[in-house]
């Protein structure tokens, strides 16, 4: 059993988890993006804000639709990637 102060300390640590994501291309940082590590929270103006249940539902539905659309195009993406990698190896880049 945790004491009250320990419980509050744990809750604050869990709630305020942020991750800085850098997208690096060709050795340059293109975009620095801060992402919430806790589920159900998003970042608005640098602060963690709890998402409403309606927003969570809309995001979940959008993710399902996006996954369904991507699944149909995976074979085309893999074929194009294979062609580009073959071109790179033939030109001696990779």
N, C-alpha and C positions, 0 to 999 in steps of 0.2 A: 504494500500500500504506500503510495506516494504522499508526501506532505503537500500542503497547499502551495507553498513557495516553489517546490520542485515541479509541481504540476503546471504552474503558471510559466516557469522557465522553459519547460518542454514545449508548451503550447506556443510560446513566442518564437522558439527556434523553428518549429515545424511550419508555422504560418508564413514566415518571412524568408522563404527560400527563393532566390532568384538565380538565373543562369544567364551569363552573357555568351551569346553565340556570335562568332565571327565567321563570315563567309569569305574565304580566301580563294582568289583565282589568280593564277600567274604570279604568285608571290605577293600580291597586293590585297589588303583588306578592303573588300567592296562594301560591306555593310556590317555594322555592329548592331546587334539586336538583343534586347533583354527579354527573357522568357520566364514565365512563372514555373517553378518546379512542383508546386502543389496543385493537385487536381481541383478543379472547380473555381480557380482564381485566375484573373487576368490582370494585366498591367495597364493602368490608365494614368498618364502624367507621372510615371515613375513610381506609382504606388500600387500595391496589391489590392484588388477589389474583387469581392465575391461575385461570381456570375449568377444571374437569375436562372431559375429552373427552365424558363422558356428559352433563354439563350442556349443553355446546355442542350436542350432538345433540338433546337434548330441546327446547332453545330453537329450533333450526332447524325441527324438525317442527311446533312450536307456531306459528311464524311462517307456515309454509306453510298450515296449517289456517286460521289467522286471515285470511290473504290470500284464501283460497278463500271463506270466509264473507262477507268484505267485498265481494268482487267481485259476489256475487249481490244485494247491497243497495245498490250504488252508484247505480242509477237512482232508487231511492226517496229516497236522501239528496239527490241533485241536485234532484229535483222539490220536496222540502220546502224546500231552501235557496232555490230560485227563488221559491217562494211567499212566504217570509218576506222576501226582498229586495224583492219587489213591494209587500208591505204597508208596509215601511219607506219606500220611495220615495213611496208614495201618502200617507203621513202626514207626509212632509216631514223625516224623520230623516236620510235619506241621499241 
